[in-house]
Amino acid sequence: MKSVASWPSVDWTGVLLLQLLATTLYMMSAEVIHHIEEALDEDEKKMLLFLCRDVAADVSPLNVRDLLDNLSERGKLSAMGLAELLYRVRRFDLLKRILKMDKMTVEAHLLRHPHLISDYRVLMTEIGEDLDKSDMSSLIFLMRDYMGRGKTVKDKSFLDLVMELEKLNLVAPDQLDLLEKCLKNIHRIDLKTKIQKYKQAASVWNPRMKQLQKFNYIHFLPNLCGSMD
């Protein structure tokens, strides 16, 4: 039997995988889901549904309660996952009151562990929060060249616009040139720069993450399974 010291992955990567295995088995209570849905306003609910579009890509939840319940039943929603969602919609009060966590605890977790929500979804919500009505009006007008006049609606939110662009294959996690160009045209260089930083980070992080996942699979899982025999 190998000693623990001889395991190639005895570092934070091994701890990470154990935590992932543990949190996968966690079922969120109906009471917690109910309290959270009750406390969120309509804009926060729309943002949360948008953030989870990748996590729940194979379902079409009608509301936040159905979404969270579905993710919980499928083992995709741990306490830390729910904390991340509340953190992303900036409901730090619910973090404290319902999950007994603070903002700093969630931030520390996000620095060390894979995220439930993709950086792309987070980026889109951050851009949406930084656009005013004038920006949105100009952005929607510019998109008419790509979406067609009948597809653009003046009262759309930025997240609504992004979802329409995704359906037309005009925007995706690795396809942001159009959005970047339009932000430049409305003189929001700050948001254009934010997209460029996301692209740079993604080009560095994605290969590393794949390598880390492969390393854990090859080196850590055999030892973990062997220790359970």
SEDREN-802937 format. One record per residue (C-alpha): residue number from 1; x, z, y. Coordinates in steps of 0.05 Angstrom, whole numbers, plus 5000, padded with zeros to 4 digits. Each point is the difference from the previous one (the first is absolute). Layout:
BEGIN
nr;xx;zz;yy
NUM;X;Z;Y
...
//
This chain:
BEGIN
nr;xx;zz;yy
1;5000;5000;5000
2;5028;4982;5068
3;5011;5054;5050
4;4963;4995;5066
5;5066;4991;5037
6;5014;4936;4961
7;4935;4965;5020
8;5016;4942;5046
9;4940;5013;5044
10;5006;5075;5013
11;4988;4994;5074
12;4941;4991;5046
13;4979;4937;4963
14;4985;5040;4937
15;4961;5051;5039
16;4963;4944;5034
17;4977;4970;4934
18;4978;5068;4974
19;4959;5010;5062
20;4968;4931;4993
21;4982;5016;4928
22;4969;5066;5021
23;4961;4974;5059
24;4972;4942;4960
25;4960;5051;4959
26;4970;5034;5061
27;4925;4993;5011
28;4975;5011;5071
29;4937;5044;5002
30;4934;4971;5024
31;4995;5057;5050
32;5066;4982;5033
33;4980;4926;5004
34;4932;5019;5030
35;5030;5044;5054
36;5050;4947;5020
37;4949;4944;5005
38;4955;5046;5041
39;5055;5016;5049
40;5025;4929;5014
41;4969;4958;5055
42;4982;4926;4990
43;5066;4973;5028
44;5040;5046;4955
45;4959;4979;4940
46;5013;4926;5015
47;5074;5014;5008
48;5003;5038;4934
49;4964;4944;4963
50;5049;4950;5030
51;5060;5042;4980
52;4976;5002;4928
53;4986;4926;4991
54;5062;4990;4957
55;4991;5064;4960
56;4928;4982;4984
57;5008;4924;4999
58;4957;4992;4938
59;4940;5039;5027
60;4955;4992;5060
61;4981;5070;5022
62;4941;5004;5047
63;5024;5064;5034
64;5056;5051;5002
65;4967;5045;4949
66;4996;4944;4949
67;5071;4979;5014
68;5030;5070;4992
69;4958;5015;4939
70;5020;4935;4967
71;5074;5012;5014
72;4995;5071;4974
73;4965;4979;4935
74;5054;4949;4987
75;5056;5051;5012
76;5024;4966;5063
77;4985;5055;5050
78;5042;5063;4998
79;4997;5057;5050
80;5062;4970;5034
81;4968;4931;5000
82;4938;5028;5035
83;5046;5037;5048
84;5034;4934;5016
85;4934;4967;5016
86;4979;5057;5047
87;5069;4996;5032
88;4992;4925;5011
89;4933;5008;5035
90;5029;5058;5040
91;4952;5053;4975
92;5051;5056;4999
93;4944;5051;5007
94;4971;4978;4933
95;5070;5004;4969
96;5003;5072;5020
97;4928;5021;4987
98;4986;4964;4934
99;5068;4987;4968
100;5037;5060;5030
101;5058;4955;5021
102;5031;4986;5068
103;5026;4936;5031
104;5073;5017;4987
105;4988;5011;4925
106;4969;4931;4993
107;5055;4967;5042
108;5054;5033;4956
109;4964;4975;4937
110;4995;4929;5027
111;5074;4998;5014
112;5017;5015;4928
113;4946;4968;4958
114;4965;4933;4992
115;4938;4992;5044
116;4929;4990;4978
117;4989;4954;5059
118;5044;4940;5012
119;5044;4995;5062
120;4963;4935;5016
121;4932;5035;5004
122;5030;5056;5042
123;5032;4948;5047
124;4933;4964;5010
125;4964;5065;5018
126;5055;5020;5048
127;4997;4932;5035
128;4924;5005;5003
129;5005;5068;5034
130;5047;4972;5053
131;4956;4940;5020
132;4950;5008;5057
133;4937;4958;5010
134;5036;4949;5043
135;5053;4991;4946
136;4948;4991;4946
137;4961;4949;5041
138;5063;4958;5010
139;5021;5008;4928
140;4932;4978;4973
141;5000;4940;5047
142;5069;4978;4976
143;4979;5006;4927
144;4946;4947;5011
145;5054;4947;4989
146;5012;5026;4930
147;4934;5030;4978
148;4951;4952;5032
149;4952;5016;5056
150;4945;5023;4953
151;5044;5051;4965
152;5019;5041;5062
153;4953;5052;5028
154;5012;5032;5068
155;4982;5071;4978
156;5046;5003;4940
157;5049;5056;4994
158;5072;4984;4985
159;4992;5024;4928
160;4939;4955;4992
161;5042;4942;5026
162;5056;5015;4952
163;4952;5001;4941
164;4973;4932;5020
165;5071;4973;5007
166;5017;5028;4931
167;4941;4964;4969
168;5025;4935;5030
169;5071;5014;4975
170;5026;5001;5071
171;5025;5071;4998
172;5031;5040;4943
173;5054;5053;4991
174;5053;4945;4998
175;4964;4952;5046
176;4998;5027;5071
177;5029;4942;5040
178;4932;4979;5029
179;4983;5070;5023
180;5069;5008;5029
181;4993;4935;5038
182;4932;5019;5029
183;5025;5069;5021
184;5056;4966;5037
185;4951;4953;5034
186;4959;5059;5027
187;5065;5032;5024
188;4999;5059;4951
189;5074;4995;4985
190;5000;5073;4979
191;4953;4984;4943
192;5037;4937;4982
193;5063;5042;4995
194;4963;5049;4955
195;4984;4944;4951
196;5073;4977;5001
197;5023;5070;4983
198;4950;5002;4943
199;5028;4934;4973
200;5071;5026;5004
201;4983;5065;4965
202;4960;4964;4946
203;5058;4953;4985
204;5045;5060;4987
205;4951;5048;4968
206;4964;4956;4950
207;5062;4981;4958
208;5023;5073;5000
209;4932;5024;4978
210;4997;4950;4943
211;5070;5021;4978
212;4980;5073;5002
213;4937;4988;4959
214;5041;4961;4948
215;5053;5055;4998
216;4947;5054;4988
217;4966;4959;4946
218;5065;4986;4962
219;5035;5066;5008
220;4949;5054;5014
221;4938;4984;4957
222;5037;4998;4933
223;5028;5070;5014
224;4933;5025;5024
225;4965;4973;4937
226;5055;5027;4956
227;4992;5070;5029
228;4926;4998;4982
229;5012;4985;4926
//
